[in-house]
Amino acid sequence: MTQLNELPFASIQFYATAPYPCSYLDGLQARSQVATPAHLINADVYSELIQNGFRRSGIFIYRPHCDTCQACTPVRVRVEEFQAKRSQRRALSKHANLVACVTGLNYEHEHYELYQKYQNHRHAGGGMDNDNRDQYAQFLLQSRVNTRLVEFRDENQILRMVSIIDILSDGLSSVYTFFDTSEAGMSYGTYNVLWQIRQAKELRLPYVYLGYWIAASAKMAYKTNFKPLDGLLQGKWQSL
């Protein structure tokens, strides 16, 4: 695990949290390593932290630091080598009517309503389904790095999806995406990752960082559908 003196940011410090119940693997305790102070972590520093396995939740920059488990693997898509599979091409075609609009990190009640519906449908009982307006804003609308909120609307201007994306020196980092779950058979999540890959390619950025993949977690299984995929294993990015 990278130590403070191995990073070119002598003013950044790291601390480990107390154990807490793991959100992904039942019966396990998790811990996180948090980078602080947040106000010193600019876009360049954050890019390097991402390359060392960190992620962001609001202004908090963290990575797994569990005592007995190393199930969380940071993963990233190699953009130039990526080729969409047949099912992914179908998702692109199915949602070709969506129009993306990049906006600032401003609170919009329409976004919050979609977020609540998504959490209640996809993650009921997980805690985030009870997020109030302030908790939602702290989670998704606070950032000290280079962040974009992208909303996706259909031809009738109906909001279908919202995605929070960080722009790094070597890629895009997918922070969080929520979408309309009212219709069966939709592939908004797949379409969103494909959209980010396409954006990274247009920006000539080599990677899209998808956060953590956990082999035993069904919630994380979708990430291995986007190959070639690198994983950060024992401090080195390697092909999965």
N, C-alpha and C positions, 0 to 999 in steps of 0.2 A: 504494500500500500504506500502511495506517495507520501513523503514526509514534507513538513513545511519548508525545510531548508533546500528541498529539491525543486521548489517552485521559485520563479524570479519575482516574488512578491513578498518581501520580508515583512510587510505590514499586515498581511493576512494571517489570521490565526484560526485554528480548528479546535472544536470541542466535540465530545461525544455525548449524545443524549442519554437519558435513563432508558431502560428497556420499556417497550410498549407492545401491545398485541399486534402481531403481523397482520397486515391488511389482505395478504394474498394466500398465505399458507396457514390453515387452521391449526391452532394449538401451539404455535411458535411465538417466541418473543423476538422483536426486532429492535435494533438501535440504529441511529444515524450519526454521521459525522457532518457537522455544520461549519461552513466557512463564514467568518465574520471579521470585521464589521461590514455590513451590507453596503454601506455608502462608499466603500473603497473598491467595490467590485464593479468595474466598468465593463464595457463590451469586450475589450481585449482580454482582460483578466478572466471574465466568464467563459470566453471561448477556450482558454487553456484549461479551466476547471472542467468544462464539459469533456474535453479530450482525456481528462483523468477520471472520468466516471461520475461526475457530479450532475445534478439536475436542479431545477428551480421550482419552488412553489411560492408564488408571490415574491417577496423580497428575500426569502430564505433559500440559500444554496446548500444542498446536502448530497450525500451519497450513503448507501448502505454501509453499516459498520457493525454487523451482527457478530455476536461472540462465537456461535457454533454453526452458522449457516452462511453459505456463499452462493445461494440460489439466484440472486439478482445479477443478471449479466447486462451491462450497458451494450446497446446495439446501434448500428448505423448502416444505412443502405449506401452502397457504392453507386452513385448516380449514373455515371457514364456507361457502366456495364449493365445497368438494369434494363430488362426487357419484359414488358407486361405479358402475363399469361392470358390464355383465352378468356378465363372468367373475369380477369381484371379489365380486359378490353371490353367485355360486355358491360361492366360497371361504368366505364368511361362513356360508352354509348348511351346507356340508360339515363345517365345524369348530365348529358351534354347540354341540357336546357339551363343548367345552373350558371348564374353569373356571379363572379366573385368581386367583392368590393372591399378594399383595404381601408380600415378606419383607425382612429386612435383608440387608446384604452379608456374609453368613456362609458359610463353606465348607461345602458338602454334597457328599459323595463321589458321590452320585447325579447331581448337576449336572455334576461333573467328568467322570464316565463318559460322559454324553451329549455334552459338549463334545468329548471325544476322538473319539468315533464320528463326530460331525459334521465335525470337521477332517479326519479320515482319508478321509471320503467326498467332501466338497466341496472341500477344499483340500490334497489329498495333495501332498507335495513343496514346499509353500509355507513350511515352517519352523514354522508354528504347530501342525502335526499332531504335532510332537514336544514340545510344551509339557508340562513336568512340573507337579506340583501348585503349586509356588511361582510359576512363570511364569504359570500360569492365574490365581492369586490376585492377582498384581501387575497383570495386565492388566485384570481385571474386578471384583475385590473391594476395590480401594483407591480411595477417592474422598474429596476434601475439599469436595465440593459436595453439593447436594441430590439424592441418587441412590436409586433403587429397583431391587430385583431382583424380577422378576415370573415366577413359574412357572405353567405351563399344564398341567393334567392332564385326562385324559379321564374318562368315567363310571366306569372301573375303577381310578381313581387312578394310572394309568400316566403318568409324566412324559413329555410330548411336546415341550415347548419351554421355553426360559428366555430372558428378555429383560432387558437392563440399560438403564435409562432415567434421564436427568437431567431434573429439573424446573427450568425457567427462568422468568424473569419474564414472558416473552411466549410460552412454548410448552413443548413436550417435545422433548428431544434423544435420538434413538435411538442409543445407544452401541454395542450389539452384541446380536445375537440368534443363538441356535443351537437346532437342533431335530432331531427324530427323522427320519432319512433312510431308514429301513428299508423303508418302504412306498412303492411307486410311485404317482404321481397325487395326492399330497398337496400342499396349498397353504399350509403353515404360515407361510412367510415373508410371503406376501400377506396372510394373515389377521392376522398380527402388526402390520403397518403399519396396516391398517384398524382394528384394536383401539386402537392409539395415537391415531389420528385421532379416533376416537369418545371416547376418554378426554380428549383436549385440548378437544373440543367441550363435554363435560360440565363441565370445569373452566373453561370460558370463556377458553381460551388460544388465540390466533389462529394459531399455527404448530406444525407438527411438523418439526423439523430432521432431515434424513436423511443428513447428512454430505456427502461429495463425490461428484459425478457426473462421469464421464469418458466422453465420447462414444465413444472408440475402445476402451473396455473392456467386454467382454461381462458381466463381473461386476457392473458398475454400471448396466446397461441397465434393470433393473427399476424404478429410481427415477422414470423418466419416465412410468411407468404411473399415477402418482398426481398428477393435475392438478386444479386449476391449481397449477403449480409455479413458484416464484421461484428465480432464480439470482443469486449475488453476482458481478456483472460490473463490473470496473473500479471497485470500491469502492461500487457501488450495487446494491441488490436490484431485479431486473427480472424481469418475467414471461418464462418460457422458452416 
